[in-house]
Amino acid sequence: MADKRDIRRIKKRITINFSDDKVVKVGFTQDISMIGMFIHTPYVLPPNSKIKIKIILPEGDVVELMAVVMWAKKVPPNLFHLAKKSGMGVRFLRFNSGEEVFDKYFDKIATPL
């Protein structure tokens, strides 16, 4: 069955911090697009939660944005590293800073060599 999403997702591992205004947690992107990402983390929040995300790009640039959790899958801690989809899918709501840097970075990783 074909993937119905028309937004290109790029497999890329990038360190991120995220919070729901309470505690800052660390995660990693597993895939990323211009409108969202999958965050691989054992610290999942329920769907419809709004979160702040800080993306630390490989070149050291920082992007800050707001997102909403679209779906989440939590696995037991002892199975976290074995599960491919333990974490949450988020959709970007708005950029607080670094939108141009993010756009340029995404164009770079999305362009085939």
PAMARVEX-37375 format. One line per field, with one value per atom (N, C-alpha, C): residue in one letter; x, y, z; residue number from 1; atom name. Coordinates in Angstrom, 3 decimals, always signed. Each point is the difference from the previous one (the first is absolute). Example, Ala and Ser with C-alpha at 12.3 -4.5 7.8 and 13.67 -1.06 7.14 Angstrom:
2
vopa	c(A:A:A:S:S:S) .
c1	c(+13.190:-0.890:+0.900:-0.350:+0.820:-0.770) .
c2	c(-5.690:+1.190:+1.200:+1.050:+1.190:+1.090) .
c3	c(+7.800:+0.000:+0.000:-0.720:+0.060:+0.730) .
nuvex	c(1:1:1:2:2:2) .
zavex	c(N:CA:C:N:CA:C) .
***
This chain:
113
vopa	c(M:M:M:A:A:A:D:D:D:K:K:K:R:R:R:D:D:D:I:I:I:R:R:R:R:R:R:I:I:I:K:K:K:K:K:K:R:R:R:I:I:I:T:T:T:I:I:I:N:N:N:F:F:F:S:S:S:D:D:D:D:D:D:K:K:K:V:V:V:V:V:V:K:K:K:V:V:V:G:G:G:F:F:F:T:T:T:Q:Q:Q:D:D:D:I:I:I:S:S:S:M:M:M:I:I:I:G:G:G:M:M:M:F:F:F:I:I:I:H:H:H:T:T:T:P:P:P:Y:Y:Y:V:V:V:L:L:L:P:P:P:P:P:P:N:N:N:S:S:S:K:K:K:I:I:I:K:K:K:I:I:I:K:K:K:I:I:I:I:I:I:L:L:L:P:P:P:E:E:E:G:G:G:D:D:D:V:V:V:V:V:V:E:E:E:L:L:L:M:M:M:A:A:A:V:V:V:V:V:V:M:M:M:W:W:W:A:A:A:K:K:K:K:K:K:V:V:V:P:P:P:P:P:P:N:N:N:L:L:L:F:F:F:H:H:H:L:L:L:A:A:A:K:K:K:K:K:K:S:S:S:G:G:G:M:M:M:G:G:G:V:V:V:R:R:R:F:F:F:L:L:L:R:R:R:F:F:F:N:N:N:S:S:S:G:G:G:E:E:E:E:E:E:V:V:V:F:F:F:D:D:D:K:K:K:Y:Y:Y:F:F:F:D:D:D:K:K:K:I:I:I:A:A:A:T:T:T:P:P:P:L:L:L) .
c1	c(+0.834:-0.834:+0.880:-0.296:+0.805:-0.200:+1.054:-0.072:-0.842:-1.065:-0.919:+0.483:+1.051:+0.517:+0.681:-0.277:+0.644:+1.156:+0.302:+1.110:+1.200:+1.109:+1.201:+0.622:+0.205:+0.649:+1.408:+0.946:+1.403:+0.445:+0.589:+0.531:+1.260:-0.057:+1.125:-0.053:+1.140:+0.086:+0.608:-0.807:+0.432:-0.411:+0.865:-0.313:-0.994:-1.010:-0.970:-0.282:-0.486:-0.559:-1.458:-0.861:-1.410:-0.583:-1.053:-0.656:-1.450:-0.765:-1.398:-0.162:+1.015:+0.081:+0.240:+0.271:+0.264:+1.450:+0.355:+1.339:+0.562:+1.271:+0.653:+0.526:-0.330:+0.443:+0.843:+0.787:+0.849:-0.560:+0.106:-0.404:+0.828:-0.304:+0.691:-1.030:+0.228:-0.881:+0.324:-1.017:+0.207:-0.254:-1.018:-0.217:-0.553:+0.178:-0.374:-0.521:-0.963:-0.526:-0.118:-0.518:-0.182:-1.135:-0.878:-1.144:-0.040:+0.952:-0.025:+1.167:-0.032:+1.080:-0.480:+0.764:-0.193:+1.110:-0.378:+0.964:+0.122:+1.190:+0.289:+0.366:-0.878:+0.202:-0.854:+0.474:-0.840:-1.007:+0.140:-0.842:-1.093:-1.053:-1.055:-1.075:-0.604:-1.118:-1.242:-1.170:-1.224:-0.284:-0.720:-0.397:-0.711:+0.187:-0.528:+0.771:+1.054:+0.846:+0.825:+0.109:+0.859:+1.350:+1.061:+1.344:+0.908:+1.021:+1.070:+1.127:+0.566:+1.097:+1.192:+1.164:+1.261:+0.830:+0.262:+0.778:+1.426:+0.963:+1.401:+0.548:+0.131:+0.455:+1.475:+0.451:+1.392:+1.037:-0.325:+0.940:+0.024:-0.876:-0.052:-1.122:-0.687:-1.121:-1.143:-0.773:-1.116:-1.304:-0.989:-1.333:-0.974:-0.869:-1.006:-1.379:-0.906:-1.344:-1.015:-1.256:-1.123:-0.578:-0.456:-0.569:-1.134:-0.778:-1.068:+0.243:-0.199:+0.164:-1.201:+0.272:-1.064:-0.298:+1.050:-0.163:+1.202:-0.168:+1.082:-0.053:+1.174:+0.095:+1.082:-0.416:+0.937:+0.232:+1.255:+0.346:+0.685:+0.018:+0.684:+1.477:+0.554:+1.395:+1.007:-0.230:+0.960:-0.059:-1.034:-0.120:+0.209:+0.247:+0.097:+1.001:+1.184:+1.046:-0.255:-0.913:-0.344:-1.154:-0.839:-1.190:+0.361:-0.476:+0.296:-0.875:-1.208:-0.928:-0.432:+0.937:-0.318:+0.228:-1.071:+0.123:-1.281:+0.130:-1.198:+0.217:-1.074:-0.016:-0.570:+0.692:-0.459:-0.135:-0.924:-0.192:+0.402:+0.818:+0.446:-1.177:-0.070:-1.020:+0.585:+1.120:+0.654:+1.450:+0.823:+1.405:+0.135:+0.743:+0.307:+1.301:+0.935:+1.257:+0.635:+0.778:+0.772:-0.733:-1.129:-0.750:+0.812:+0.696:+0.809:+1.139:+0.617:+1.083:-0.546:-1.182:-0.617:-0.322:-0.596:-0.340:+1.243:+1.077:+1.254:+0.567:-0.033:+0.495:-0.834:-1.323:-0.860:+0.238:+0.132:+0.307:+1.293:+0.986:+1.298:-0.133:-0.721:-0.100:-0.987:-0.918:-0.997:+0.479:+1.098:+0.504:+0.927:-0.339:+0.872:+1.369:+0.998:+1.380:+0.207) .
c2	c(-1.175:+1.175:+1.240:+0.943:+1.207:+0.934:+0.739:+0.985:+1.175:+0.339:+1.043:+1.400:+0.108:+1.325:+0.607:+1.272:+0.660:+0.887:-0.022:+0.765:-0.932:+0.439:-0.828:-0.060:-1.208:-0.224:-0.515:+0.580:-0.368:-0.686:-1.183:-0.682:+0.748:+0.525:+0.779:+0.000:-0.245:+0.019:+1.330:+0.784:+1.305:+0.070:+0.498:+0.167:+1.136:-0.246:+1.050:+0.007:+1.135:+0.121:+0.368:-0.516:+0.368:+0.104:+0.821:+0.143:+0.409:-0.282:+0.431:+1.071:+0.819:+1.069:-0.528:-1.285:-0.542:-0.459:-1.024:-0.579:-0.112:+0.329:-0.137:-1.427:-0.635:-1.374:+0.012:-1.042:-0.140:-1.099:+0.186:-1.006:+0.152:-0.825:+0.055:-0.112:+0.727:-0.175:-1.345:-0.635:-1.225:+0.317:+0.818:+0.562:+1.410:+0.798:+1.406:+0.479:+0.917:+0.603:+1.499:+0.710:+1.442:+0.332:-0.966:+0.308:-0.804:-0.901:-0.791:-0.950:-0.828:-0.960:-1.123:-1.084:-1.055:+0.140:+0.087:+0.127:-1.350:-0.578:-1.274:+0.307:-0.376:+0.305:-0.927:-0.294:-0.772:+0.889:+1.317:+0.958:+0.542:-0.753:+0.420:+0.798:+0.902:+0.786:-0.403:+0.204:-0.417:+0.841:-0.576:+0.757:+1.295:+1.009:+1.360:+0.828:-0.551:+0.790:+0.970:+1.225:+0.974:-0.010:-0.016:-0.067:+1.027:+0.399:+0.840:-0.932:+0.249:-0.836:+0.891:-0.478:+0.665:-1.009:+0.306:-0.882:+0.535:-0.847:+0.374:-0.638:+0.812:-0.512:-0.381:-0.905:-0.460:+1.121:+1.105:+1.106:+0.878:-0.311:+0.764:+1.022:+0.226:+0.931:-0.567:+0.901:-0.407:+0.520:-0.868:+0.342:-0.245:+0.964:-0.167:+0.142:-0.921:+0.022:-0.602:+0.223:-0.601:-1.089:-1.090:-1.117:-0.617:-0.828:-0.740:-1.494:-0.798:-1.448:-0.557:-0.685:-0.587:-1.443:-0.723:-1.375:-0.358:-0.992:-0.409:-1.498:-0.587:-1.427:-0.172:-0.497:-0.217:-1.488:-0.359:-1.399:-0.077:-1.162:-0.146:+0.392:+0.605:+0.463:-1.069:-1.240:-1.057:-0.370:+0.429:-0.291:+1.235:+1.155:+1.246:-0.061:-0.493:-0.007:-1.043:-0.913:-1.006:+0.446:+0.873:+0.442:+1.108:-0.150:+1.009:+1.234:-0.167:+1.129:+0.295:+0.148:+0.429:+1.499:+0.736:+1.448:+0.645:+1.126:+0.727:+0.747:+0.045:+0.775:+1.370:+1.047:+1.356:+0.796:+0.952:+0.931:+1.384:+0.678:+1.337:+0.974:+0.875:+1.047:+1.342:+0.375:+1.259:-0.017:+0.719:+0.153:+1.216:-0.148:+1.125:+0.666:-0.804:+0.521:-1.064:+0.462:-0.911:-0.610:+0.559:-0.598:-0.018:+1.082:+0.034:-1.013:-0.145:-0.979:-1.409:-0.278:-1.310:-0.268:+0.981:-0.170:-0.321:+0.712:-0.215:-1.385:-0.407:-1.314:-1.112:+0.154:-1.027:-0.117:+1.127:-0.051:-0.770:+0.216:-0.673:-1.514:-0.467:-1.443:-0.677:+0.776:-0.575:-0.084:+0.676:-0.006:-1.198:-0.870:-1.160:+0.445:-0.767:+0.317:-0.249) .
c3	c(+0.000:+0.000:+0.000:-0.849:-0.144:+1.184:+0.327:+1.065:-0.480:+0.731:-0.438:+0.331:+0.828:+0.335:-1.214:-0.264:-1.123:+0.452:+1.278:+0.542:+0.107:-0.558:+0.012:+1.383:+0.496:+1.288:-0.254:+0.705:-0.138:+1.289:-0.136:+1.177:+0.442:+1.217:+0.517:+1.522:+0.626:+1.468:+0.436:+0.693:+0.501:+1.470:+0.849:+1.412:+0.187:+0.812:+0.317:+1.497:+0.475:+1.343:-0.189:+0.865:-0.092:+1.399:+0.132:+1.293:-0.191:+1.023:+0.035:+1.071:+0.189:+1.013:+1.409:+0.135:+1.331:+0.105:-0.748:+0.067:-1.419:-0.154:-1.303:-0.134:-1.120:-0.283:-1.274:-0.173:-1.181:-0.887:-1.305:-0.958:-1.263:-0.971:-1.292:-1.104:-1.075:-1.143:-0.631:-0.533:-0.774:-1.467:-0.225:-1.329:+0.185:-1.035:+0.099:-1.349:+0.032:-1.221:+0.230:-0.971:+0.139:+0.964:+0.302:+0.861:+1.296:+0.195:+1.222:+0.102:+1.043:+0.214:+0.910:-0.005:+0.978:+1.029:+1.279:+1.086:+0.687:-0.072:+0.661:+1.450:+0.927:+1.409:+0.861:+1.194:+0.921:+0.742:-0.136:+0.719:-0.921:-0.191:-0.917:+0.725:-0.733:+0.500:-0.774:+0.559:-0.694:-1.238:-0.981:-1.184:+0.398:-0.827:+0.171:+1.017:+0.609:+0.899:-0.844:+0.461:-0.670:+0.700:-0.808:+0.558:-0.666:+0.756:-0.534:-0.407:-1.177:-0.485:-0.311:+0.420:-0.328:-0.785:-1.261:-0.876:-0.058:+0.281:-0.100:-1.276:-1.042:-1.295:+0.060:-0.882:+0.031:-0.084:-0.671:-0.124:+1.246:+0.972:+1.232:+0.058:-1.120:-0.008:+0.839:+0.609:+0.849:-0.594:-0.053:-0.489:+1.146:+0.260:+1.042:-0.610:+0.368:-0.571:+0.946:-0.319:+0.720:-0.901:+0.620:-0.759:+0.813:-0.678:+0.657:-0.226:+1.046:-0.105:-0.758:-1.105:-0.807:+0.425:+0.367:+0.468:+0.866:+0.853:+0.885:+0.245:+0.154:+0.311:+1.057:+1.154:+1.096:+0.168:+0.160:+0.260:+1.361:+0.630:+1.286:-0.121:+1.050:-0.049:-0.422:+0.408:-0.355:-1.481:-0.723:-1.434:-0.871:+0.617:-0.745:-1.154:+0.255:-1.039:-1.085:+0.228:-1.007:-0.893:+0.519:-0.745:-0.982:-1.230:-1.020:+0.146:+0.434:+0.072:+1.425:+0.896:+1.358:+0.059:+0.150:+0.020:-0.462:-0.704:-0.419:-1.305:-0.768:-1.228:+0.305:-0.422:+0.280:-1.296:+0.029:-1.114:+0.486:-0.818:+0.356:-0.038:+0.990:+0.039:-0.433:+0.626:-0.371:+0.469:-0.730:+0.373:+0.902:+1.094:+0.867:-0.435:-0.517:-0.533:-0.893:-0.965:-0.843:-1.178:-0.416:-1.106:-1.291:-0.301:-1.226:+0.057:+1.158:+0.173:-0.216:+0.565:-0.162:-1.471:-0.676:-1.420:-0.822:+0.241:-0.739:+0.303:+1.273:+0.388:-0.636:+0.032:-0.578:-1.506:-0.697:-1.435:-0.253:+0.863:-0.140:+0.158:+1.032:+0.233:-0.961:-0.567:-0.901:-1.433:-0.317:-1.373:-0.192:-0.953:-0.252:-0.513:+0.358:-0.438:-1.466) .
nuvex	c(1:1:1:2:2:2:3:3:3:4:4:4:5:5:5:6:6:6:7:7:7:8:8:8:9:9:9:10:10:10:11:11:11:12:12:12:13:13:13:14:14:14:15:15:15:16:16:16:17:17:17:18:18:18:19:19:19:20:20:20:21:21:21:22:22:22:23:23:23:24:24:24:25:25:25:26:26:26:27:27:27:28:28:28:29:29:29:30:30:30:31:31:31:32:32:32:33:33:33:34:34:34:35:35:35:36:36:36:37:37:37:38:38:38:39:39:39:40:40:40:41:41:41:42:42:42:43:43:43:44:44:44:45:45:45:46:46:46:47:47:47:48:48:48:49:49:49:50:50:50:51:51:51:52:52:52:53:53:53:54:54:54:55:55:55:56:56:56:57:57:57:58:58:58:59:59:59:60:60:60:61:61:61:62:62:62:63:63:63:64:64:64:65:65:65:66:66:66:67:67:67:68:68:68:69:69:69:70:70:70:71:71:71:72:72:72:73:73:73:74:74:74:75:75:75:76:76:76:77:77:77:78:78:78:79:79:79:80:80:80:81:81:81:82:82:82:83:83:83:84:84:84:85:85:85:86:86:86:87:87:87:88:88:88:89:89:89:90:90:90:91:91:91:92:92:92:93:93:93:94:94:94:95:95:95:96:96:96:97:97:97:98:98:98:99:99:99:100:100:100:101:101:101:102:102:102:103:103:103:104:104:104:105:105:105:106:106:106:107:107:107:108:108:108:109:109:109:110:110:110:111:111:111:112:112:112:113:113:113) .
zavex	c(N:CA:C:N:CA:C:N:CA:C:N:CA:C:N:CA:C:N:CA:C:N:CA:C:N:CA:C:N:CA:C:N:CA:C:N:CA:C:N:CA:C:N:CA:C:N:CA:C:N:CA:C:N:CA:C:N:CA:C:N:CA:C:N:CA:C:N:CA:C:N:CA:C:N:CA:C:N:CA:C:N:CA:C:N:CA:C:N:CA:C:N:CA:C:N:CA:C:N:CA:C:N:CA:C:N:CA:C:N:CA:C:N:CA:C:N:CA:C:N:CA:C:N:CA:C:N:CA:C:N:CA:C:N:CA:C:N:CA:C:N:CA:C:N:CA:C:N:CA:C:N:CA:C:N:CA:C:N:CA:C:N:CA:C:N:CA:C:N:CA:C:N:CA:C:N:CA:C:N:CA:C:N:CA:C:N:CA:C:N:CA:C:N:CA:C:N:CA:C:N:CA:C:N:CA:C:N:CA:C:N:CA:C:N:CA:C:N:CA:C:N:CA:C:N:CA:C:N:CA:C:N:CA:C:N:CA:C:N:CA:C:N:CA:C:N:CA:C:N:CA:C:N:CA:C:N:CA:C:N:CA:C:N:CA:C:N:CA:C:N:CA:C:N:CA:C:N:CA:C:N:CA:C:N:CA:C:N:CA:C:N:CA:C:N:CA:C:N:CA:C:N:CA:C:N:CA:C:N:CA:C:N:CA:C:N:CA:C:N:CA:C:N:CA:C:N:CA:C:N:CA:C:N:CA:C:N:CA:C:N:CA:C:N:CA:C:N:CA:C:N:CA:C:N:CA:C:N:CA:C:N:CA:C:N:CA:C:N:CA:C:N:CA:C:N:CA:C:N:CA:C:N:CA:C:N:CA:C:N:CA:C:N:CA:C) .
***
